[in-house]
Amino acid sequence: MKVIYSVYVDVPSKEHYGQSKQRNDTTEKADITVNAFKKHYTKLVESKRKYADDIGATFMMFGYDLRYQSFEQKLLKVCPDLTGYEVVNFYKIHLLEELSKDYDEILYLDFDAVPLTNESFFDRWDLSKGICVYNNNAQIVKDKEVKHSIRSPSAKYFNCQAMLIDKGLGAKNDVINTGIIGACRDDILKLDFFGKFKDTIDLMTKLRSDTSLYPQNIVDMFRYDNETIFSYKREINKVNIQWLDNEWHYFLDTQNFIPKEIKIVHCVCKDFDLVWRRYA
């Protein structure tokens, strides 16, 4: 059995970046996302539902309901410092685990990810070979003078590296993007994202005030990021990974163009009008 799912929770702009010290992490920037999601909500849902119907998969849309509220309350007991944005991004991984109890193969799509094809993801990617995600390694700036967003690939790279080093492991890690995830039940269980979760959060908390390994400018980028933990758990638990190519996870940012071969576009710039012109 196969399922495609997505999540939308109307997170207030002030809850996107929390107390970030990075100059580009602003409520004005978050406003663009908040407003675009509200404006394009219906079509964003229907594009995913249609794709699931086209390829014979179940579609499930999750939002702000009792299930979410219960998860949020439990999570905030473990880490009261989480922003609303961070809670939502942990929730999507929680749902991945929950859905694996009933479905063999799962495709998660961020709310701003839009399928532009009727070719089946599940036919193209053999999920028995590993979890399908995209890596943002090309965007890492490894200069220790770097000052980037708390959501930047550099922030996630150094944060995961610090966690691994603290555990006496190698520093090598990949910056995993969880905007699109394809996975089978066995690998989701092996990843064990929420296993010893409080210990993971406590480690991240400790590293946010530890400048023995990295200078303050890097430590200031550390937050409680689901993608940092995903990469950390992938290394800890030796989970097989398949890297999605640009066709199946295309980042639409500043280029204002979607090549004709693209299967799924991840509209990080939130210019959905451009996507809909290509979608039609």
N, C-alpha and C positions, 0 to 999 in steps of 0.2 A: 504494500500500500504506500502511496506517495502523497505528500501534502506540501503545499506552498503557503507560507504565512507572512504576515507583516504586522507592524505595531504602530499605532498613532496615539500619542498622549499629548495634549496641548500644554506643553511645559512653558511657563512664563519666561520671558526673555531674561529676567534677572537670575533665573535658575540654570542658565546654560553654561556660564563660566564661573559662577561662584565668586570667590575672592582672588581670582587669578591676578597676578602682578604683571602679566604680559600686556603690552599696550594695545595689541590688536584684539584682545578678548573683551569685547564691549557688548553692552546691551543693544546698541544700534545694529551691530552685526547680527545678533540673535534675532532682532525684530524682522529681518529679511526672511529668515526661516519660518518664524511663527506665522507671519502674514501670508507667505506663499503656501504653506500647508493648509491654512484655512480656506484660501481662495480656490485651491485646486483639489481639495479633499475628495470630492466625488469621483473625479476622473482618475485620480491616483489609485483609489480603491478598485474602480471598475477595470482599469488596465491590467491589474494583477489578477482579478477574478476571471477576466476573459482569457488570459494566458493559461491559467490553470484549467479552464474548461477546454481550451484548444488542445491541450496535451493530455487530458484525461486524469488530472490530479485534483484532489480536494483543495479547496481554498479556505483559509481561516484568517479573519481580521480581528485583531485584539486591540482593546482600547482601555479607557479609564473606567473600570468597573470594580466590582467587589473582589474579584480575583487579583486585580492589580493592586488595589488598596491593601489587601492582606499581605501581599508580597512586599510592598513598600514599607509597611509597618515593621515587618520582621527584619528587613534589611537595615532600616534606620536604627534598630536596636544594636546591630552589629557595628554600624558605622554612622553615627548621627551627623557627620560632616558632609555626607553625600549631597550633591545637588540633584534637583529633579531630573536634569539631563542624564546624570550618571545612573540614577535609579532605572530610568527607561532602558538604558543600554545594558544594564544587568538583567533586566526583565526579559529582554529578547533572548538572552542565553538561557535563562531559566525555562522559557517556553520551548526552546530547542530540546532541553532535557525532558520536559513534560510530554511533548509530542512524540518523542522517541519511544514512549511506552506503548503507543498505539500505531505508529507508522514506521515502516522499514527505512524509507528514504525521505529526506526533508530538504526543502529549499527555503531559506529565509531571504526576504528582500526588505531592505530599509524602505521606509515610506517614500523616499525620494528616488528609489530605483524603479525604472519603468521597462518592462519587456517590449522589445520592438520586433519580435519574431514569433512564429508558431512552431519553431523547431524545439523539440523537447530537451530541456536541460538534462533530464535523467537519462536520455538516450545518448547524449553527447559525452557525459561525464560518468564514468564507472565509479560509483561511490564506494565500492569495496576496496578501492586502491588508496583511499584516504580522504580526509576532509578537504573540500574545495573552498579556497579563499584566495584573495588577491594579496600580494605583498607590496608594501610601499617603500621597499628598501632604497629605491632610486632617489627618494626625497629626503633621506637622512643626511643631516649635516653633522659630521663627526668632530668638528672643531669644538673644543671645550669652551670657547668664548660665545657659543651660540645662545641666542635669547629668542625662543620661538613660543608659539601658542602652546597651552597645556594639551591641546589636541594634535599637535604636530607629530609627524613621524619621528623627529629627533627626540622629542620628549618621551615618546613611548619606547624608543630604542634604548636610551640611557636608563630609563626607569626599570625596564625588564633586565637590562644588563646588571644593574645594581642589585636586583633581587636574586639573580642567579649567582653573582659573586658572593653575596651574603651567605648563600647556602653551600659555598665551596665548590661551585660548578663553573664550567667554562663561560666566558663572557659572550660568546657568539649567540645571536638571536636574530630573528626576522621580525620586521614590523608588519603585523597581520592586520588587514582591514576586514572588519566584520559586517560591512554593509551588505554583502551578499555571501551567504554560507550554504554550501551543499554538503550534506553529511548523512551517513547511515547510522543506525542504532549503535552498532558495536563501537564505532569510533567516538561517538558522543559519550558513551559510558567510559571509554578509556581516557578521554580527555579529563573527565571528572572535574569540571570547572569549579563547582561549588564544594568539592571535597576539602575539608579543613579550611573553610573559607575565612573564618575569623583569624586563623593564623596568617593567612595571606594578607588580609586587611591590616593586621597588626604590623606585619613586616613593612607594608607600604607606608604606614603611618610613621614608623621609626625612620625610614629612609627619607621622609620629607623634612626632617630636621637634622640630618646627618651629612656634614660636609667633609668627612674624612676621606671619601672616595672622589667626590665631584665638587666643584666650586658652587657657590651659592646660586649663580645664574642658572645652572642646570637643575639643582635641587628645587628651585622655584617653579620649574616646569612640571614637577611630579604631582599627579593627582591619583584618583581611584578610577582608573580607566579599564574598561572591559577588555580592550584589545591588548593592553599590557599584560593582563592576567592570562588571556588566551594564549599569547606567545610564551609566557612563562610556563603555563601548564603543558603546552605542547612540548617544550623542552624537558620538563620534569618527567612527564609520563610517556615520552617517546612515541608520540602520535604521528602517523603518516599524514602528509599534507600533499595536496595537488594544487599547484598555483594556477588560478584562473588567468586567462589571457585577456587582452584588451577587448576582444569581441564579446566576451561574456561578462566583463565588468569594465565598462568604459566610463572614465571619470570626465564628466562635462563640467569644466570650470571656467576658464577665461577664453577658450578657443572659439566659442560660438559656432561650432560645426560638429556634426555627428556623421561619421563615415557610413556609407551604405551597408557595410558588412556587420555593423554592430548589432548584437543580439539583446543585450541589456545595458541600458544607460543609467549611470548613477549621477543624478543631476545635483552635484554638490553646490553649484552656483545658484540653484533654485530658479533658474529661468525656464519654467515649465512651458511657457508659450513656445519656445524654441523646440522643446521636446515634442509637443503636440503637433507641430508642423511636420516633423519627421514621422511621428506616430501615424498620422493620417495617410 
